[in-house]
Amino acid sequence: MTTLADPVPGGRPGDLDRVASLTAELAARGVRGIVLAYVDTAGVTRVKTVPTARLEAAVSWGVGMSPVFDTFLADDSVVTTDVLGSPDGDLRLYPDLDRLTVLAAQPGWAWAPVDRITQEGARHPGCARTFLRRTVTEAAERYGLDFRAAIEVEWALGLGSAPAGEFAPAVSGPAYGAIRQIELSDFTADLLTACTEQDVDVHQIHPEYAAGQFEISVAALDPVAAADLSVLIRQTIRAVARRHGLRVSFAPAVSADGVGNGGHLHLSCRRAGVNLHAGGPGRYGMTAEAESFAAGVLARLPALTAVTAPSPASYLRLRPSQWAGVFTAWGRETREAALRVVTGSAGRQDQEANMEIKPVDLAANPYLALGCVIAAGLDGLTAALPLPREITGDPARYGPEEAAALGVRRLPVTLSQAVEEFRADQVLRAALGPVLADAVTAVRLGEAAAVEGLDDARVAAAYRWRY
């Protein structure tokens, strides 16, 4: 379970009843400090840490941190909006005790995601985790819907001995090949052990396509927990890799060419425990609501890319015919479509059916990405949007007339184009609220300006070790 209640000065209801015994348990397990983590608008995980003995104070009154980080860029420079980016003010970070995890690969440490509120006790309008919690809560109250979500994590493993800033693949062998699994079997076994100790339900871990690339996929959870887990898994991968003398990049493009790292979102809508993507009268068992939800996501994908593909390096990855999903199209198990309908195996459709959104990478703030995708889907559901014709094969093969007839449109090819789409999308901006929507715009424009004039190789290098 995930705590859905907003933090309040003095502590969430029930937290103070738990914290004393929890602190004693952590101390008995040798935990000396707590990592308090959140993801900023640029997609970088920021942290503060407190001694375990200070957990009660953190739960009661939060830990201070400046709101300026809402407009940090990936290189730690700062842009501004009308209300964010100044050195003034303070926020309070409140840990979610339901998600607190002892870190198996970092002895002496535990980890918890945080929600951020103002010193006066109000929701901070720039807090992405609060935005996702609010979106999920409103979907339940207004539509009777809940969701199951999972985020795939792809990463490139480099040798820690490589020259500073450079990437040297830590493994050889073909894509998905046994050679890679054997060469890094100690690393992956230790990663699986750490995940088990942290109660992470891993479904798969395997070598991927690009040089030194691996992927891990996990069980679906409620959206807030799924976003939390994506952050936790990356923390764990880094820690295990460091023990093996390896370096990790989650950047969308580790090099200027080839296939980059994705962070595909899987999402299904449910009502009273029933999966709306299975057992219905629509295509491939979808209900009418599931089809309209998918249509809403598909319709807003050009604007969504400003959230799901937020780095200049993202657009080195979003290229046709590389399974990145760069066209507004959907299809059953079609990995070139931006929205892939996954029906699941015979006999398990009610559990496994979902939709996969492919133009997503791990530079994205997972709370923003999931919240905006859900908002887009709910808008489609409200309007009873029809889901267009599906496509098969690679949509890059369509000529202009055929693509237009099918509603197949190329997604933005630069971050600046994505921002233009986002600025014009009133549904996403309204869902985020003006403070967070303006922060997204300012940060994306700042990132675009930071790499102006750089060639692809230098763009990839600029973001290689930032995520």
One Martini backbone bead per residue (centre of mass of N, CA, C, O) as a GRO file, in nm:
protein
  467
    1MET     BB    1   0.100   0.034   0.014
    2THR     BB    2   0.000   0.379  -0.018
    3THR     BB    3   0.021   0.689   0.085
    4LEU     BB    4  -0.258   0.930   0.028
    5ALA     BB    5  -0.197   1.125   0.237
    6ASP     BB    6  -0.133   1.416   0.342
    7PRO     BB    7   0.083   1.595   0.487
    8VAL     BB    8   0.133   1.712   0.831
    9PRO     BB    9   0.178   1.892   1.084
   10GLY     BB   10   0.282   1.629   1.314
   11GLY     BB   11   0.168   1.419   1.120
   12ARG     BB   12   0.034   1.159   1.010
   13PRO     BB   13  -0.198   0.950   1.063
   14GLY     BB   14  -0.022   0.697   1.256
   15ASP     BB   15   0.286   0.756   1.241
   16LEU     BB   16   0.357   0.800   1.547
   17ASP     BB   17   0.278   0.503   1.626
   18ARG     BB   18   0.528   0.377   1.443
   19VAL     BB   19   0.814   0.518   1.471
   20ALA     BB   20   0.944   0.397   1.724
   21SER     BB   21   0.953   0.097   1.634
   22LEU     BB   22   1.095   0.151   1.363
   23THR     BB   23   1.354   0.273   1.473
   24ALA     BB   24   1.437   0.025   1.639
   25GLU     BB   25   1.449  -0.172   1.400
   26LEU     BB   26   1.663  -0.024   1.235
   27ALA     BB   27   1.885  -0.022   1.446
   28ALA     BB   28   1.898  -0.338   1.472
   29ARG     BB   29   1.984  -0.344   1.146
   30GLY     BB   30   2.206  -0.101   1.114
   31VAL     BB   31   2.060   0.168   1.073
   32ARG     BB   32   2.182   0.516   1.038
   33GLY     BB   33   2.020   0.609   0.770
   34ILE     BB   34   1.805   0.834   0.572
   35VAL     BB   35   1.675   0.845   0.253
   36LEU     BB   36   1.544   1.139   0.098
   37ALA     BB   37   1.333   1.120  -0.193
   38TYR     BB   38   1.328   1.302  -0.509
   39VAL     BB   39   1.194   1.434  -0.816
   40ASP     BB   40   1.259   1.648  -1.047
   41THR     BB   41   1.173   1.812  -1.333
   42ALA     BB   42   1.440   1.692  -1.487
   43GLY     BB   43   1.482   1.382  -1.345
   44VAL     BB   44   1.634   1.424  -1.080
   45THR     BB   45   1.759   1.282  -0.799
   46ARG     BB   46   1.693   1.401  -0.478
   47VAL     BB   47   1.860   1.450  -0.150
   48LYS     BB   48   1.819   1.366   0.192
   49THR     BB   49   1.965   1.311   0.519
   50VAL     BB   50   1.910   1.108   0.818
   51PRO     BB   51   1.917   1.001   1.108
   52THR     BB   52   1.745   0.760   1.257
   53ALA     BB   53   1.683   0.933   1.519
   54ARG     BB   54   1.526   1.155   1.311
   55LEU     BB   55   1.258   1.032   1.206
   56GLU     BB   56   1.042   1.154   1.389
   57ALA     BB   57   1.093   1.448   1.303
   58ALA     BB   58   1.035   1.404   1.001
   59VAL     BB   59   0.740   1.301   1.040
   60SER     BB   60   0.640   1.559   1.198
   61TRP     BB   61   0.822   1.823   1.040
   62GLY     BB   62   1.030   1.760   0.857
   63VAL     BB   63   1.255   1.860   0.588
   64GLY     BB   64   1.453   2.089   0.462
   65MET     BB   65   1.395   2.253   0.132
   66SER     BB   66   1.437   2.403  -0.152
   67PRO     BB   67   1.237   2.518  -0.430
   68VAL     BB   68   1.461   2.555  -0.656
   69PHE     BB   69   1.464   2.252  -0.770
   70ASP     BB   70   1.220   2.289  -0.973
   71THR     BB   71   1.451   2.465  -1.169
   72PHE     BB   72   1.644   2.258  -1.231
   73LEU     BB   73   1.888   2.126  -1.408
   74ALA     BB   74   2.089   1.863  -1.495
   75ASP     BB   75   2.351   2.072  -1.447
   76ASP     BB   76   2.250   2.272  -1.193
   77SER     BB   77   2.109   2.482  -1.315
   78VAL     BB   78   1.896   2.786  -1.324
   79VAL     BB   79   1.562   2.858  -1.354
   80THR     BB   80   1.259   3.055  -1.416
   81THR     BB   81   0.969   3.179  -1.277
   82ASP     BB   82   0.728   3.364  -1.119
   83VAL     BB   83   0.771   3.145  -0.847
   84LEU     BB   84   1.044   3.010  -0.941
   85GLY     BB   85   1.412   3.014  -0.862
   86SER     BB   86   1.462   3.129  -0.599
   87PRO     BB   87   1.624   3.169  -0.274
   88ASP     BB   88   1.350   3.155  -0.154
   89GLY     BB   89   1.246   2.964   0.093
   90ASP     BB   90   1.056   2.665   0.206
   91LEU     BB   91   1.048   2.313   0.262
   92ARG     BB   92   0.886   1.996   0.343
   93LEU     BB   93   0.999   1.668   0.409
   94TYR     BB   94   0.793   1.368   0.385
   95PRO     BB   95   0.789   1.058   0.474
   96ASP     BB   96   0.694   0.734   0.355
   97LEU     BB   97   0.649   0.463   0.552
   98ASP     BB   98   0.527   0.252   0.346
   99ARG     BB   99   0.818   0.289   0.162
  100LEU     BB  100   1.019   0.198   0.350
  101THR     BB  101   1.371   0.093   0.288
  102VAL     BB  102   1.608  -0.135   0.312
  103LEU     BB  103   1.936  -0.128   0.191
  104ALA     BB  104   2.110  -0.393   0.066
  105ALA     BB  105   2.357  -0.222  -0.097
  106GLN     BB  106   2.348  -0.012   0.174
  107PRO     BB  107   2.486  -0.027   0.443
  108GLY     BB  108   2.307   0.173   0.689
  109TRP     BB  109   2.051   0.207   0.491
  110ALA     BB  110   1.762   0.390   0.409
  111TRP     BB  111   1.447   0.444   0.223
  112ALA     BB  112   1.243   0.738   0.113
  113PRO     BB  113   0.983   0.889   0.005
  114VAL     BB  114   0.852   1.219  -0.071
  115ASP     BB  115   0.667   1.487   0.046
  116ARG     BB  116   0.572   1.831  -0.029
  117ILE     BB  117   0.551   2.114   0.185
  118THR     BB  118   0.480   2.379   0.337
  119GLN     BB  119   0.529   2.558   0.622
  120GLU     BB  120   0.200   2.590   0.642
  121GLY     BB  121   0.083   2.290   0.523
  122ALA     BB  122   0.072   2.295   0.222
  123ARG     BB  123   0.064   2.213  -0.080
  124HIS     BB  124   0.298   2.167  -0.320
  125PRO     BB  125   0.263   2.259  -0.657
  126GLY     BB  126   0.564   2.115  -0.738
  127CYS     BB  127   0.479   1.823  -0.654
  128ALA     BB  128   0.480   1.526  -0.818
  129ARG     BB  129   0.370   1.321  -0.611
  130THR     BB  130   0.118   1.479  -0.540
  131PHE     BB  131   0.000   1.486  -0.822
  132LEU     BB  132  -0.038   1.177  -0.847
  133ARG     BB  133  -0.213   1.133  -0.600
  134ARG     BB  134  -0.441   1.323  -0.690
  135THR     BB  135  -0.511   1.179  -0.957
  136VAL     BB  136  -0.585   0.905  -0.833
  137THR     BB  137  -0.802   1.003  -0.636
  138GLU     BB  138  -0.991   1.140  -0.851
  139ALA     BB  139  -1.046   0.882  -1.015
  140ALA     BB  140  -1.190   0.735  -0.786
  141GLU     BB  141  -1.412   0.950  -0.723
  142ARG     BB  142  -1.523   1.001  -1.028
  143TYR     BB  143  -1.483   0.684  -1.170
  144GLY     BB  144  -1.390   0.426  -0.998
  145LEU     BB  145  -1.076   0.420  -1.040
  146ASP     BB  146  -0.796   0.213  -1.092
  147PHE     BB  147  -0.438   0.126  -1.096
  148ARG     BB  148  -0.183  -0.034  -1.296
  149ALA     BB  149   0.179  -0.016  -1.270
  150ALA     BB  150   0.481  -0.002  -1.483
  151ILE     BB  151   0.848   0.032  -1.503
  152GLU     BB  152   1.089   0.020  -1.713
  153VAL     BB  153   1.447  -0.069  -1.685
  154GLU     BB  154   1.716   0.084  -1.849
  155TRP     BB  155   2.075   0.008  -1.891
  156ALA     BB  156   2.421   0.106  -1.884
  157LEU     BB  157   2.727  -0.070  -1.860
  158GLY     BB  158   3.030   0.045  -1.724
  159LEU     BB  159   3.348   0.105  -1.676
  160GLY     BB  160   3.512   0.243  -1.403
  161SER     BB  161   3.803   0.269  -1.569
  162ALA     BB  162   3.719   0.480  -1.739
  163PRO     BB  163   3.736   0.763  -1.857
  164ALA     BB  164   3.628   1.052  -1.787
  165GLY     BB  165   3.296   1.050  -1.934
  166GLU     BB  166   3.321   0.774  -2.047
  167PHE     BB  167   3.216   0.483  -2.249
  168ALA     BB  168   3.263   0.136  -2.146
  169PRO     BB  169   3.166  -0.155  -2.198
  170ALA     BB  170   3.116  -0.433  -1.964
  171VAL     BB  171   3.018  -0.595  -2.226
  172SER     BB  172   2.973  -0.850  -2.447
  173GLY     BB  173   2.806  -0.945  -2.712
  174PRO     BB  174   2.500  -1.012  -2.799
  175ALA     BB  175   2.190  -0.951  -2.814
  176TYR     BB  176   2.046  -1.134  -2.564
  177GLY     BB  177   2.296  -1.284  -2.473
  178ALA     BB  178   2.465  -1.526  -2.295
  179ILE     BB  179   2.732  -1.383  -2.266
  180ARG     BB  180   2.635  -1.148  -2.094
  181GLN     BB  181   2.518  -1.308  -1.859
  182ILE     BB  182   2.787  -1.442  -1.781
  183GLU     BB  183   2.976  -1.192  -1.743
  184LEU     BB  184   2.725  -1.070  -1.532
  185SER     BB  185   2.625  -1.278  -1.310
  186ASP     BB  186   2.712  -1.150  -1.041
  187PHE     BB  187   2.562  -0.887  -1.064
  188THR     BB  188   2.270  -0.999  -1.114
  189ALA     BB  189   2.257  -1.170  -0.858
  190ASP     BB  190   2.293  -0.933  -0.660
  191LEU     BB  191   2.044  -0.779  -0.757
  192LEU     BB  192   1.835  -0.996  -0.688
  193THR     BB  193   1.898  -1.007  -0.389
  194ALA     BB  194   1.831  -0.713  -0.325
  195CYS     BB  195   1.538  -0.722  -0.421
  196THR     BB  196   1.440  -0.940  -0.227
  197GLU     BB  197   1.518  -0.781   0.039
  198GLN     BB  198   1.314  -0.536  -0.079
  199ASP     BB  199   1.044  -0.660  -0.204
  200VAL     BB  200   1.101  -0.713  -0.513
  201ASP     BB  201   0.909  -0.802  -0.799
  202VAL     BB  202   1.067  -0.987  -1.027
  203HIS     BB  203   1.032  -1.087  -1.366
  204GLN     BB  204   1.291  -0.953  -1.518
  205ILE     BB  205   1.639  -1.017  -1.638
  206HIS     BB  206   1.831  -0.869  -1.914
  207PRO     BB  207   1.980  -0.849  -2.195
  208GLU     BB  208   2.011  -0.616  -2.443
  209TYR     BB  209   2.083  -0.440  -2.732
  210ALA     BB  210   2.286  -0.258  -2.637
  211ALA     BB  211   2.570  -0.162  -2.517
  212GLY     BB  212   2.564  -0.282  -2.192
  213GLN     BB  213   2.259  -0.371  -2.182
  214PHE     BB  214   1.978  -0.362  -1.951
  215GLU     BB  215   1.681  -0.526  -1.797
  216ILE     BB  216   1.400  -0.446  -1.576
  217SER     BB  217   1.110  -0.617  -1.448
  218VAL     BB  218   0.797  -0.559  -1.277
  219ALA     BB  219   0.548  -0.542  -1.085
  220ALA     BB  220   0.242  -0.424  -1.049
  221LEU     BB  221   0.115  -0.112  -0.925
  222ASP     BB  222   0.046   0.148  -0.799
  223PRO     BB  223   0.149   0.442  -0.929
  224VAL     BB  224   0.313   0.549  -0.688
  225ALA     BB  225   0.468   0.287  -0.633
  226ALA     BB  226   0.590   0.263  -0.918
  227ALA     BB  227   0.756   0.523  -0.901
  228ASP     BB  228   0.913   0.455  -0.651
  229LEU     BB  229   1.042   0.193  -0.765
  230SER     BB  230   1.207   0.323  -0.988
  231VAL     BB  231   1.391   0.477  -0.794
  232LEU     BB  232   1.490   0.236  -0.621
  233ILE     BB  233   1.613   0.062  -0.844
  234ARG     BB  234   1.830   0.266  -0.928
  235GLN     BB  235   1.973   0.277  -0.659
  236THR     BB  236   2.043  -0.028  -0.658
  237ILE     BB  237   2.202  -0.055  -0.920
  238ARG     BB  238   2.427   0.140  -0.845
  239ALA     BB  239   2.528  -0.003  -0.587
  240VAL     BB  240   2.598  -0.275  -0.716
  241ALA     BB  241   2.789  -0.172  -0.935
  242ARG     BB  242   3.002  -0.045  -0.751
  243ARG     BB  243   3.092  -0.323  -0.625
  244HIS     BB  244   3.186  -0.406  -0.942
  245GLY     BB  245   3.321  -0.157  -1.095
  246LEU     BB  246   3.066   0.002  -1.205
  247ARG     BB  247   2.874   0.193  -1.443
  248VAL     BB  248   2.574   0.398  -1.468
  249SER     BB  249   2.324   0.448  -1.736
  250PHE     BB  250   1.994   0.618  -1.788
  251ALA     BB  251   2.019   0.745  -2.042
  252PRO     BB  252   1.871   0.777  -2.345
  253ALA     BB  253   2.177   0.850  -2.458
  254VAL     BB  254   2.500   0.733  -2.452
  255SER     BB  255   2.498   0.771  -2.757
  256ALA     BB  256   2.440   0.907  -3.076
  257ASP     BB  257   2.396   0.609  -3.148
  258GLY     BB  258   2.153   0.398  -3.152
  259VAL     BB  259   2.019   0.248  -2.877
  260GLY     BB  260   1.844   0.336  -2.607
  261ASN     BB  261   1.699   0.422  -2.301
  262GLY     BB  262   1.418   0.306  -2.151
  263GLY     BB  263   1.070   0.374  -1.976
  264HIS     BB  264   0.827   0.205  -2.000
  265LEU     BB  265   0.476   0.218  -1.976
  266HIS     BB  266   0.244   0.043  -1.768
  267LEU     BB  267  -0.125   0.030  -1.807
  268SER     BB  268  -0.424  -0.013  -1.601
  269CYS     BB  269  -0.772  -0.031  -1.573
  270ARG     BB  270  -0.994  -0.027  -1.281
  271ARG     BB  271  -1.297  -0.190  -1.139
  272ALA     BB  272  -1.343  -0.360  -0.872
  273GLY     BB  273  -1.087  -0.545  -0.988
  274VAL     BB  274  -1.148  -0.494  -1.293
  275ASN     BB  275  -1.024  -0.534  -1.606
  276LEU     BB  276  -1.076  -0.312  -1.885
  277HIS     BB  277  -0.866  -0.482  -2.095
  278ALA     BB  278  -1.073  -0.725  -2.037
  279GLY     BB  279  -1.375  -0.885  -2.145
  280GLY     BB  280  -1.467  -0.712  -2.371
  281PRO     BB  281  -1.622  -0.591  -2.684
  282GLY     BB  282  -1.369  -0.499  -2.791
  283ARG     BB  283  -1.068  -0.477  -2.886
  284TYR     BB  284  -0.906  -0.731  -2.741
  285GLY     BB  285  -1.119  -0.694  -2.484
  286MET     BB  286  -1.199  -0.414  -2.467
  287THR     BB  287  -1.345  -0.165  -2.337
  288ALA     BB  288  -1.478   0.135  -2.394
  289GLU     BB  289  -1.306   0.276  -2.176
  290ALA     BB  290  -1.030   0.171  -2.265
  291GLU     BB  291  -1.035   0.290  -2.547
  292SER     BB  292  -1.069   0.590  -2.460
  293PHE     BB  293  -0.818   0.605  -2.290
  294ALA     BB  294  -0.620   0.539  -2.518
  295ALA     BB  295  -0.710   0.775  -2.702
  296GLY     BB  296  -0.620   1.000  -2.510
  297VAL     BB  297  -0.321   0.934  -2.515
  298LEU     BB  298  -0.276   0.944  -2.821
  299ALA     BB  299  -0.370   1.245  -2.866
  300ARG     BB  300  -0.130   1.354  -2.642
  301LEU     BB  301   0.164   1.267  -2.721
  302PRO     BB  302   0.307   1.523  -2.823
  303ALA     BB  303   0.284   1.663  -2.537
  304LEU     BB  304   0.393   1.430  -2.352
  305THR     BB  305   0.698   1.439  -2.440
  306ALA     BB  306   0.775   1.673  -2.239
  307VAL     BB  307   0.760   1.446  -2.003
  308THR     BB  308   0.870   1.155  -2.123
  309ALA     BB  309   1.092   1.341  -2.312
  310PRO     BB  310   1.295   1.584  -2.143
  311SER     BB  311   1.553   1.550  -2.319
  312PRO     BB  312   1.773   1.606  -2.564
  313ALA     BB  313   1.853   1.295  -2.562
  314SER     BB  314   1.573   1.173  -2.634
  315TYR     BB  315   1.604   1.249  -2.958
  316LEU     BB  316   1.817   1.020  -3.009
  317ARG     BB  317   1.604   0.786  -2.955
  318LEU     BB  318   1.359   0.914  -3.129
  319ARG     BB  319   1.354   0.679  -3.375
  320PRO     BB  320   1.293   0.519  -3.637
  321SER     BB  321   1.309   0.173  -3.630
  322GLN     BB  322   1.374   0.137  -3.278
  323TRP     BB  323   1.127   0.083  -3.074
  324ALA     BB  324   1.023   0.388  -2.964
  325GLY     BB  325   0.759   0.519  -3.061
  326VAL     BB  326   0.716   0.789  -3.303
  327PHE     BB  327   0.403   0.731  -3.344
  328THR     BB  328   0.056   0.790  -3.369
  329ALA     BB  329   0.009   0.465  -3.266
  330TRP     BB  330  -0.158   0.142  -3.270
  331GLY     BB  331  -0.101  -0.202  -3.136
  332ARG     BB  332  -0.079  -0.538  -3.126
  333GLU     BB  333   0.233  -0.600  -3.038
  334THR     BB  334   0.353  -0.318  -3.146
  335ARG     BB  335   0.684  -0.187  -3.120
  336GLU     BB  336   0.640   0.082  -3.314
  337ALA     BB  337   0.427   0.174  -3.138
  338ALA     BB  338   0.342   0.401  -2.898
  339LEU     BB  339   0.086   0.203  -2.857
  340ARG     BB  340   0.072  -0.097  -2.679
  341VAL     BB  341  -0.118  -0.380  -2.691
  342VAL     BB  342  -0.164  -0.596  -2.411
  343THR     BB  343  -0.321  -0.916  -2.361
  344GLY     BB  344  -0.193  -1.169  -2.302
  345SER     BB  345  -0.224  -1.475  -2.206
  346ALA     BB  346  -0.391  -1.742  -2.212
  347GLY     BB  347  -0.574  -1.717  -1.902
  348ARG     BB  348  -0.439  -1.395  -1.827
  349GLN     BB  349  -0.584  -1.132  -1.921
  350ASP     BB  350  -0.710  -1.017  -1.652
  351GLN     BB  351  -0.405  -0.962  -1.544
  352GLU     BB  352  -0.222  -0.855  -1.814
  353ALA     BB  353  -0.375  -0.644  -1.941
  354ASN     BB  354  -0.242  -0.364  -2.136
  355MET     BB  355  -0.062  -0.059  -2.172
  356GLU     BB  356   0.206   0.070  -2.377
  357ILE     BB  357   0.434   0.338  -2.336
  358LYS     BB  358   0.721   0.421  -2.534
  359PRO     BB  359   0.789   0.747  -2.526
  360VAL     BB  360   0.999   0.663  -2.274
  361ASP     BB  361   1.221   0.775  -2.020
  362LEU     BB  362   1.465   0.817  -1.743
  363ALA     BB  363   1.438   1.139  -1.746
  364ALA     BB  364   1.176   1.102  -1.630
  365ASN     BB  365   0.939   1.183  -1.420
  366PRO     BB  366   0.734   0.938  -1.298
  367TYR     BB  367   0.505   1.114  -1.178
  368LEU     BB  368   0.449   1.290  -1.423
  369ALA     BB  369   0.407   1.074  -1.635
  370LEU     BB  370   0.169   0.922  -1.504
  371GLY     BB  371  -0.018   1.162  -1.451
  372CYS     BB  372  -0.044   1.255  -1.751
  373VAL     BB  373  -0.147   0.993  -1.872
  374ILE     BB  374  -0.401   0.977  -1.700
  375ALA     BB  375  -0.522   1.249  -1.780
  376ALA     BB  376  -0.548   1.180  -2.080
  377GLY     BB  377  -0.729   0.929  -2.046
  378LEU     BB  378  -0.964   1.070  -1.894
  379ASP     BB  379  -1.037   1.260  -2.124
  380GLY     BB  380  -1.116   1.035  -2.321
  381LEU     BB  381  -1.337   0.914  -2.144
  382THR     BB  382  -1.520   1.163  -2.116
  383ALA     BB  383  -1.539   1.191  -2.450
  384ALA     BB  384  -1.553   0.914  -2.590
  385LEU     BB  385  -1.316   0.831  -2.752
  386PRO     BB  386  -1.210   0.704  -3.038
  387LEU     BB  387  -1.037   0.440  -3.158
  388PRO     BB  388  -0.844   0.398  -3.394
  389ARG     BB  389  -0.688   0.247  -3.616
  390GLU     BB  390  -0.482   0.005  -3.650
  391ILE     BB  391  -0.151  -0.112  -3.667
  392THR     BB  392   0.105  -0.261  -3.866
  393GLY     BB  393   0.408  -0.253  -3.818
  394ASP     BB  394   0.585   0.006  -3.971
  395PRO     BB  395   0.496   0.344  -3.990
  396ALA     BB  396   0.737   0.449  -4.175
  397ARG     BB  397   0.605   0.336  -4.454
  398TYR     BB  398   0.421   0.566  -4.476
  399GLY     BB  399   0.271   0.784  -4.643
  400PRO     BB  400   0.118   1.082  -4.609
  401GLU     BB  401  -0.174   0.993  -4.682
  402GLU     BB  402  -0.193   0.732  -4.514
  403ALA     BB  403  -0.120   0.856  -4.242
  404ALA     BB  404  -0.355   1.059  -4.231
  405ALA     BB  405  -0.586   0.847  -4.248
  406LEU     BB  406  -0.469   0.704  -3.967
  407GLY     BB  407  -0.336   0.925  -3.769
  408VAL     BB  408  -0.029   0.936  -3.841
  409ARG     BB  409   0.219   1.090  -3.631
  410ARG     BB  410   0.489   1.260  -3.573
  411LEU     BB  411   0.680   1.315  -3.332
  412PRO     BB  412   0.875   1.501  -3.189
  413VAL     BB  413   1.231   1.592  -3.275
  414THR     BB  414   1.227   1.800  -3.037
  415LEU     BB  415   1.206   1.968  -2.747
  416SER     BB  416   1.084   2.230  -2.857
  417GLN     BB  417   0.841   2.095  -2.994
  418ALA     BB  418   0.722   1.970  -2.737
  419VAL     BB  419   0.667   2.240  -2.594
  420GLU     BB  420   0.464   2.349  -2.795
  421GLU     BB  421   0.257   2.126  -2.744
  422PHE     BB  422   0.228   2.169  -2.438
  423ARG     BB  423   0.135   2.469  -2.438
  424ALA     BB  424  -0.137   2.384  -2.614
  425ASP     BB  425  -0.221   2.191  -2.365
  426GLN     BB  426  -0.484   2.219  -2.146
  427VAL     BB  427  -0.508   1.949  -1.999
  428LEU     BB  428  -0.221   1.919  -1.883
  429ARG     BB  429  -0.199   2.196  -1.748
  430ALA     BB  430  -0.444   2.160  -1.561
  431ALA     BB  431  -0.348   1.908  -1.412
  432LEU     BB  432  -0.080   2.041  -1.297
  433GLY     BB  433  -0.082   2.331  -1.297
  434PRO     BB  434   0.078   2.631  -1.317
  435VAL     BB  435   0.341   2.576  -1.162
  436LEU     BB  436   0.421   2.301  -1.295
  437ALA     BB  437   0.386   2.376  -1.593
  438ASP     BB  438   0.598   2.608  -1.588
  439ALA     BB  439   0.835   2.432  -1.501
  440VAL     BB  440   0.842   2.248  -1.741
  441THR     BB  441   0.891   2.466  -1.953
  442ALA     BB  442   1.149   2.600  -1.836
  443VAL     BB  443   1.328   2.346  -1.826
  444ARG     BB  444   1.311   2.263  -2.123
  445LEU     BB  445   1.421   2.527  -2.238
  446GLY     BB  446   1.688   2.515  -2.083
  447GLU     BB  447   1.793   2.253  -2.210
  448ALA     BB  448   1.790   2.348  -2.503
  449ALA     BB  449   1.986   2.591  -2.459
  450ALA     BB  450   2.235   2.425  -2.342
  451VAL     BB  451   2.267   2.269  -2.652
  452GLU     BB  452   2.314   2.481  -2.838
  453GLY     BB  453   2.520   2.374  -3.114
  454LEU     BB  454   2.531   2.081  -3.061
  455ASP     BB  455   2.613   1.781  -3.122
  456ASP     BB  456   2.521   1.463  -3.067
  457ALA     BB  457   2.771   1.374  -2.904
  458ARG     BB  458   2.757   1.613  -2.697
  459VAL     BB  459   2.477   1.557  -2.591
  460ALA     BB  460   2.527   1.276  -2.482
  461ALA     BB  461   2.761   1.360  -2.290
  462ALA     BB  462   2.600   1.570  -2.113
  463TYR     BB  463   2.384   1.312  -2.010
  464ARG     BB  464   2.518   1.037  -1.935
  465TRP     BB  465   2.558   1.110  -1.593
  466ARG     BB  466   2.261   1.241  -1.484
  467TYR     BB  467   2.058   0.962  -1.440
   0.00000   0.00000   0.00000
